[in-house]
């Protein structure tokens, strides 16, 4: 696993402890994607969309 993906997983893990709503969203995202590549691409897409809104 590339370091960039590993760093994202650690950030996700930390966020799960901070927000119960995040866990529900995370599980939904995992169910919607078939591969790790798809999962990380969808996370990146959502992060970029949120960045544009700010």
PDB file of N, CA, C and O in Angstrom, chain B, residues numbered from 101:
ATOM      1  N   UNK B 101       0.859  -1.169   0.000  1.00  0.00           N
ATOM      2  CA  UNK B 101       0.000   0.000   0.000  1.00  0.00           C
ATOM      3  C   UNK B 101       0.905   1.232   0.000  1.00  0.00           C
ATOM      4  O   UNK B 101       1.834   1.328   0.801  1.00  0.00           O
ATOM      5  N   UNK B 102       0.629   2.161  -0.894  1.00  0.00           N
ATOM      6  CA  UNK B 102       1.435   3.392  -0.937  1.00  0.00           C
ATOM      7  C   UNK B 102       1.293   4.203   0.359  1.00  0.00           C
ATOM      8  O   UNK B 102       0.256   4.164   1.021  1.00  0.00           O
ATOM      9  N   UNK B 103       2.338   4.923   0.697  1.00  0.00           N
ATOM     10  CA  UNK B 103       2.343   5.734   1.922  1.00  0.00           C
ATOM     11  C   UNK B 103       1.197   6.737   1.937  1.00  0.00           C
ATOM     12  O   UNK B 103       0.621   6.994   2.994  1.00  0.00           O
ATOM     13  N   UNK B 104       0.856   7.309   0.786  1.00  0.00           N
ATOM     14  CA  UNK B 104      -0.231   8.293   0.742  1.00  0.00           C
ATOM     15  C   UNK B 104      -1.556   7.659   1.168  1.00  0.00           C
ATOM     16  O   UNK B 104      -2.337   8.285   1.885  1.00  0.00           O
ATOM     17  N   UNK B 105      -1.815   6.421   0.732  1.00  0.00           N
ATOM     18  CA  UNK B 105      -3.043   5.737   1.131  1.00  0.00           C
ATOM     19  C   UNK B 105      -2.997   5.358   2.606  1.00  0.00           C
ATOM     20  O   UNK B 105      -4.005   5.453   3.307  1.00  0.00           O
ATOM     21  N   UNK B 106      -1.843   4.934   3.070  1.00  0.00           N
ATOM     22  CA  UNK B 106      -1.697   4.580   4.477  1.00  0.00           C
ATOM     23  C   UNK B 106      -1.939   5.797   5.371  1.00  0.00           C
ATOM     24  O   UNK B 106      -2.585   5.687   6.413  1.00  0.00           O
ATOM     25  N   UNK B 107      -1.426   6.943   4.965  1.00  0.00           N
ATOM     26  CA  UNK B 107      -1.657   8.180   5.722  1.00  0.00           C
ATOM     27  C   UNK B 107      -3.145   8.514   5.777  1.00  0.00           C
ATOM     28  O   UNK B 107      -3.652   8.945   6.812  1.00  0.00           O
ATOM     29  N   UNK B 108      -3.838   8.315   4.663  1.00  0.00           N
ATOM     30  CA  UNK B 108      -5.284   8.586   4.636  1.00  0.00           C
ATOM     31  C   UNK B 108      -6.031   7.627   5.557  1.00  0.00           C
ATOM     32  O   UNK B 108      -6.967   8.027   6.249  1.00  0.00           O
ATOM     33  N   UNK B 109      -5.615   6.359   5.564  1.00  0.00           N
ATOM     34  CA  UNK B 109      -6.267   5.393   6.448  1.00  0.00           C
ATOM     35  C   UNK B 109      -6.088   5.764   7.916  1.00  0.00           C
ATOM     36  O   UNK B 109      -7.021   5.618   8.705  1.00  0.00           O
ATOM     37  N   UNK B 110      -4.913   6.237   8.290  1.00  0.00           N
ATOM     38  CA  UNK B 110      -4.695   6.664   9.672  1.00  0.00           C
ATOM     39  C   UNK B 110      -5.572   7.870  10.010  1.00  0.00           C
ATOM     40  O   UNK B 110      -6.097   7.964  11.119  1.00  0.00           O
ATOM     41  N   UNK B 111      -5.730   8.781   9.066  1.00  0.00           N
ATOM     42  CA  UNK B 111      -6.597   9.942   9.295  1.00  0.00           C
ATOM     43  C   UNK B 111      -8.049   9.496   9.458  1.00  0.00           C
ATOM     44  O   UNK B 111      -8.768  10.011  10.313  1.00  0.00           O
ATOM     45  N   UNK B 112      -8.474   8.540   8.638  1.00  0.00           N
ATOM     46  CA  UNK B 112      -9.838   8.003   8.740  1.00  0.00           C
ATOM     47  C   UNK B 112     -10.031   7.350  10.106  1.00  0.00           C
ATOM     48  O   UNK B 112     -11.046   7.568  10.768  1.00  0.00           O
ATOM     49  N   UNK B 113      -9.066   6.560  10.517  1.00  0.00           N
ATOM     50  CA  UNK B 113      -9.148   5.865  11.809  1.00  0.00           C
ATOM     51  C   UNK B 113      -9.282   6.857  12.959  1.00  0.00           C
ATOM     52  O   UNK B 113     -10.082   6.649  13.871  1.00  0.00           O
ATOM     53  N   UNK B 114      -8.511   7.922  12.919  1.00  0.00           N
ATOM     54  CA  UNK B 114      -8.582   8.941  13.970  1.00  0.00           C
ATOM     55  C   UNK B 114      -9.952   9.618  13.969  1.00  0.00           C
ATOM     56  O   UNK B 114     -10.525   9.864  15.030  1.00  0.00           O
ATOM     57  N   UNK B 115     -10.470   9.915  12.795  1.00  0.00           N
ATOM     58  CA  UNK B 115     -11.764  10.581  12.679  1.00  0.00           C
ATOM     59  C   UNK B 115     -12.891   9.691  13.183  1.00  0.00           C
ATOM     60  O   UNK B 115     -13.864  10.186  13.753  1.00  0.00           O
ATOM     61  N   UNK B 116     -12.769   8.378  12.979  1.00  0.00           N
ATOM     62  CA  UNK B 116     -13.808   7.451  13.448  1.00  0.00           C
ATOM     63  C   UNK B 116     -13.997   7.553  14.956  1.00  0.00           C
ATOM     64  O   UNK B 116     -15.118   7.431  15.451  1.00  0.00           O
ATOM     65  N   UNK B 117     -12.934   7.769  15.671  1.00  0.00           N
ATOM     66  CA  UNK B 117     -13.029   7.895  17.126  1.00  0.00           C
ATOM     67  C   UNK B 117     -13.707   9.192  17.532  1.00  0.00           C
ATOM     68  O   UNK B 117     -14.280   9.276  18.619  1.00  0.00           O
ATOM     69  N   UNK B 118     -13.652  10.196  16.683  1.00  0.00           N
ATOM     70  CA  UNK B 118     -14.177  11.517  17.010  1.00  0.00           C
ATOM     71  C   UNK B 118     -15.636  11.714  16.609  1.00  0.00           C
ATOM     72  O   UNK B 118     -16.312  12.583  17.160  1.00  0.00           O
ATOM     73  N   UNK B 119     -16.135  10.917  15.652  1.00  0.00           N
ATOM     74  CA  UNK B 119     -17.462  11.191  15.111  1.00  0.00           C
ATOM     75  C   UNK B 119     -18.222   9.916  14.750  1.00  0.00           C
ATOM     76  O   UNK B 119     -17.838   9.218  13.811  1.00  0.00           O
ATOM     77  N   UNK B 120     -19.293   9.600  15.482  1.00  0.00           N
ATOM     78  CA  UNK B 120     -20.103   8.423  15.140  1.00  0.00           C
ATOM     79  C   UNK B 120     -20.745   8.534  13.754  1.00  0.00           C
ATOM     80  O   UNK B 120     -20.913   7.523  13.073  1.00  0.00           O
ATOM     81  N   UNK B 121     -21.101   9.735  13.334  1.00  0.00           N
ATOM     82  CA  UNK B 121     -21.696   9.914  12.009  1.00  0.00           C
ATOM     83  C   UNK B 121     -20.705   9.541  10.918  1.00  0.00           C
ATOM     84  O   UNK B 121     -21.089   9.038   9.862  1.00  0.00           O
ATOM     85  N   UNK B 122     -19.446   9.787  11.178  1.00  0.00           N
ATOM     86  CA  UNK B 122     -18.418   9.462  10.198  1.00  0.00           C
ATOM     87  C   UNK B 122     -18.368   7.962   9.942  1.00  0.00           C
ATOM     88  O   UNK B 122     -18.171   7.531   8.806  1.00  0.00           O
ATOM     89  N   UNK B 123     -18.545   7.166  10.990  1.00  0.00           N
ATOM     90  CA  UNK B 123     -18.500   5.709  10.849  1.00  0.00           C
ATOM     91  C   UNK B 123     -19.595   5.241   9.900  1.00  0.00           C
ATOM     92  O   UNK B 123     -19.345   4.407   9.030  1.00  0.00           O
ATOM     93  N   UNK B 124     -20.801   5.765  10.057  1.00  0.00           N
ATOM     94  CA  UNK B 124     -21.900   5.394   9.163  1.00  0.00           C
ATOM     95  C   UNK B 124     -21.579   5.757   7.722  1.00  0.00           C
ATOM     96  O   UNK B 124     -21.812   4.964   6.810  1.00  0.00           O
ATOM     97  N   UNK B 125     -21.049   6.945   7.519  1.00  0.00           N
ATOM     98  CA  UNK B 125     -20.687   7.397   6.175  1.00  0.00           C
ATOM     99  C   UNK B 125     -19.570   6.520   5.595  1.00  0.00           C
ATOM    100  O   UNK B 125     -19.597   6.170   4.415  1.00  0.00           O
ATOM    101  N   UNK B 126     -18.604   6.176   6.422  1.00  0.00           N
ATOM    102  CA  UNK B 126     -17.486   5.345   5.992  1.00  0.00           C
ATOM    103  C   UNK B 126     -17.974   3.962   5.550  1.00  0.00           C
ATOM    104  O   UNK B 126     -17.578   3.473   4.492  1.00  0.00           O
ATOM    105  N   UNK B 127     -18.825   3.337   6.351  1.00  0.00           N
ATOM    106  CA  UNK B 127     -19.344   2.010   6.012  1.00  0.00           C
ATOM    107  C   UNK B 127     -20.130   2.062   4.711  1.00  0.00           C
ATOM    108  O   UNK B 127     -20.004   1.169   3.873  1.00  0.00           O
ATOM    109  N   UNK B 128     -20.930   3.087   4.536  1.00  0.00           N
ATOM    110  CA  UNK B 128     -21.680   3.242   3.291  1.00  0.00           C
ATOM    111  C   UNK B 128     -20.726   3.355   2.105  1.00  0.00           C
ATOM    112  O   UNK B 128     -20.946   2.737   1.063  1.00  0.00           O
ATOM    113  N   UNK B 129     -19.676   4.140   2.266  1.00  0.00           N
ATOM    114  CA  UNK B 129     -18.695   4.328   1.189  1.00  0.00           C
ATOM    115  C   UNK B 129     -18.003   3.009   0.837  1.00  0.00           C
ATOM    116  O   UNK B 129     -17.808   2.701  -0.339  1.00  0.00           O
ATOM    117  N   UNK B 130     -17.636   2.237   1.853  1.00  0.00           N
ATOM    118  CA  UNK B 130     -16.976   0.948   1.614  1.00  0.00           C
ATOM    119  C   UNK B 130     -17.907   0.013   0.843  1.00  0.00           C
ATOM    120  O   UNK B 130     -17.465  -0.682  -0.073  1.00  0.00           O
ATOM    121  N   UNK B 131     -19.171  -0.010   1.200  1.00  0.00           N
ATOM    122  CA  UNK B 131     -20.134  -0.876   0.512  1.00  0.00           C
ATOM    123  C   UNK B 131     -20.345  -0.463  -0.940  1.00  0.00           C
ATOM    124  O   UNK B 131     -20.627  -1.306  -1.791  1.00  0.00           O
ATOM    125  N   UNK B 132     -20.209   0.824  -1.225  1.00  0.00           N
ATOM    126  CA  UNK B 132     -20.454   1.338  -2.576  1.00  0.00           C
ATOM    127  C   UNK B 132     -19.277   1.139  -3.522  1.00  0.00           C
ATOM    128  O   UNK B 132     -19.443   1.246  -4.737  1.00  0.00           O
ATOM    129  N   UNK B 133     -18.098   0.853  -2.994  1.00  0.00           N
ATOM    130  CA  UNK B 133     -16.919   0.705  -3.840  1.00  0.00           C
ATOM    131  C   UNK B 133     -16.476  -0.750  -3.874  1.00  0.00           C
ATOM    132  O   UNK B 133     -16.611  -1.483  -2.894  1.00  0.00           O
ATOM    133  N   UNK B 134     -15.940  -1.156  -5.031  1.00  0.00           N
ATOM    134  CA  UNK B 134     -15.552  -2.554  -5.209  1.00  0.00           C
ATOM    135  C   UNK B 134     -14.085  -2.811  -4.893  1.00  0.00           C
ATOM    136  O   UNK B 134     -13.723  -3.921  -4.501  1.00  0.00           O
ATOM    137  N   UNK B 135     -13.240  -1.803  -5.056  1.00  0.00           N
ATOM    138  CA  UNK B 135     -11.808  -1.996  -4.835  1.00  0.00           C
ATOM    139  C   UNK B 135     -11.261  -0.867  -3.968  1.00  0.00           C
ATOM    140  O   UNK B 135     -11.914   0.158  -3.771  1.00  0.00           O
ATOM    141  N   UNK B 136     -10.058  -1.073  -3.460  1.00  0.00           N
ATOM    142  CA  UNK B 136      -9.398  -0.011  -2.694  1.00  0.00           C
ATOM    143  C   UNK B 136      -9.170   1.215  -3.560  1.00  0.00           C
ATOM    144  O   UNK B 136      -9.308   2.346  -3.094  1.00  0.00           O
ATOM    145  N   UNK B 137      -8.824   0.992  -4.812  1.00  0.00           N
ATOM    146  CA  UNK B 137      -8.593   2.112  -5.730  1.00  0.00           C
ATOM    147  C   UNK B 137      -9.862   2.937  -5.876  1.00  0.00           C
ATOM    148  O   UNK B 137      -9.816   4.166  -5.826  1.00  0.00           O
ATOM    149  N   UNK B 138     -11.000   2.264  -6.057  1.00  0.00           N
ATOM    150  CA  UNK B 138     -12.279   2.971  -6.160  1.00  0.00           C
ATOM    151  C   UNK B 138     -12.585   3.735  -4.871  1.00  0.00           C
ATOM    152  O   UNK B 138     -13.058   4.871  -4.911  1.00  0.00           O
ATOM    153  N   UNK B 139     -12.311   3.102  -3.730  1.00  0.00           N
ATOM    154  CA  UNK B 139     -12.572   3.736  -2.441  1.00  0.00           C
ATOM    155  C   UNK B 139     -11.766   5.018  -2.285  1.00  0.00           C
ATOM    156  O   UNK B 139     -12.313   6.067  -1.943  1.00  0.00           O
ATOM    157  N   UNK B 140     -10.452   4.928  -2.540  1.00  0.00           N
ATOM    158  CA  UNK B 140      -9.610   6.106  -2.377  1.00  0.00           C
ATOM    159  C   UNK B 140      -9.950   7.184  -3.403  1.00  0.00           C
ATOM    160  O   UNK B 140      -9.860   8.374  -3.101  1.00  0.00           O
ATOM    161  N   UNK B 141     -10.337   6.783  -4.606  1.00  0.00           N
ATOM    162  CA  UNK B 141     -10.733   7.764  -5.620  1.00  0.00           C
ATOM    163  C   UNK B 141     -11.995   8.504  -5.177  1.00  0.00           C
ATOM    164  O   UNK B 141     -12.091   9.719  -5.350  1.00  0.00           O
ATOM    165  N   UNK B 142     -12.951   7.789  -4.613  1.00  0.00           N
ATOM    166  CA  UNK B 142     -14.181   8.447  -4.163  1.00  0.00           C
ATOM    167  C   UNK B 142     -13.913   9.356  -2.967  1.00  0.00           C
ATOM    168  O   UNK B 142     -14.526  10.417  -2.846  1.00  0.00           O
ATOM    169  N   UNK B 143     -13.001   8.948  -2.081  1.00  0.00           N
ATOM    170  CA  UNK B 143     -12.639   9.809  -0.953  1.00  0.00           C
ATOM    171  C   UNK B 143     -11.955  11.080  -1.447  1.00  0.00           C
ATOM    172  O   UNK B 143     -12.251  12.179  -0.976  1.00  0.00           O
ATOM    173  N   UNK B 144     -11.045  10.921  -2.394  1.00  0.00           N
ATOM    174  CA  UNK B 144     -10.333  12.072  -2.955  1.00  0.00           C
ATOM    175  C   UNK B 144     -11.315  13.028  -3.638  1.00  0.00           C
ATOM    176  O   UNK B 144     -11.218  14.247  -3.496  1.00  0.00           O
ATOM    177  N   UNK B 145     -12.257  12.451  -4.378  1.00  0.00           N
ATOM    178  CA  UNK B 145     -13.264  13.258  -5.075  1.00  0.00           C
ATOM    179  C   UNK B 145     -14.102  14.058  -4.076  1.00  0.00           C
ATOM    180  O   UNK B 145     -14.368  15.241  -4.291  1.00  0.00           O
ATOM    181  N   UNK B 146     -14.512  13.420  -2.999  1.00  0.00           N
ATOM    182  CA  UNK B 146     -15.320  14.111  -1.996  1.00  0.00           C
ATOM    183  C   UNK B 146     -14.514  15.194  -1.283  1.00  0.00           C
ATOM    184  O   UNK B 146     -15.032  16.280  -1.019  1.00  0.00           O
ATOM    185  N   UNK B 147     -13.258  14.907  -0.971  1.00  0.00           N
ATOM    186  CA  UNK B 147     -12.416  15.907  -0.313  1.00  0.00           C
ATOM    187  C   UNK B 147     -12.210  17.115  -1.219  1.00  0.00           C
ATOM    188  O   UNK B 147     -12.227  18.252  -0.748  1.00  0.00           O
ATOM    189  N   UNK B 148     -12.017  16.881  -2.509  1.00  0.00           N
ATOM    190  CA  UNK B 148     -11.855  17.990  -3.451  1.00  0.00           C
ATOM    191  C   UNK B 148     -13.136  18.806  -3.560  1.00  0.00           C
ATOM    192  O   UNK B 148     -13.082  20.033  -3.637  1.00  0.00           O
ATOM    193  N   UNK B 149     -14.285  18.141  -3.568  1.00  0.00           N
ATOM    194  CA  UNK B 149     -15.563  18.843  -3.650  1.00  0.00           C
ATOM    195  C   UNK B 149     -15.783  19.703  -2.405  1.00  0.00           C
ATOM    196  O   UNK B 149     -16.269  20.830  -2.507  1.00  0.00           O
ATOM    197  N   UNK B 150     -15.434  19.184  -1.254  1.00  0.00           N
ATOM    198  CA  UNK B 150     -15.586  19.955  -0.013  1.00  0.00           C
ATOM    199  C   UNK B 150     -14.635  21.138   0.009  1.00  0.00           C
ATOM    200  O   UNK B 150     -14.981  22.201   0.525  1.00  0.00           O
ATOM    201  N   UNK B 151     -13.455  20.968  -0.537  1.00  0.00           N
ATOM    202  CA  UNK B 151     -12.480  22.054  -0.591  1.00  0.00           C
ATOM    203  C   UNK B 151     -12.949  23.192  -1.474  1.00  0.00           C
ATOM    204  O   UNK B 151     -12.675  24.356  -1.180  1.00  0.00           O
ATOM    205  N   UNK B 152     -13.650  22.877  -2.548  1.00  0.00           N
ATOM    206  CA  UNK B 152     -14.166  23.916  -3.453  1.00  0.00           C
ATOM    207  C   UNK B 152     -15.311  24.688  -2.824  1.00  0.00           C
ATOM    208  O   UNK B 152     -15.522  25.855  -3.155  1.00  0.00           O
ATOM    209  N   UNK B 153     -16.057  24.054  -1.920  1.00  0.00           N
ATOM    210  CA  UNK B 153     -17.192  24.720  -1.281  1.00  0.00           C
ATOM    211  C   UNK B 153     -16.748  25.780  -0.289  1.00  0.00           C
ATOM    212  O   UNK B 153     -17.486  26.729  -0.024  1.00  0.00           O
ATOM    213  N   UNK B 154     -15.552  25.631   0.261  1.00  0.00           N
ATOM    214  CA  UNK B 154     -15.079  26.556   1.300  1.00  0.00           C
ATOM    215  C   UNK B 154     -14.524  27.799   0.747  1.00  0.00           C
ATOM    216  O   UNK B 154     -14.089  28.669   1.501  1.00  0.00           O
TER     217      UNK B 154
END
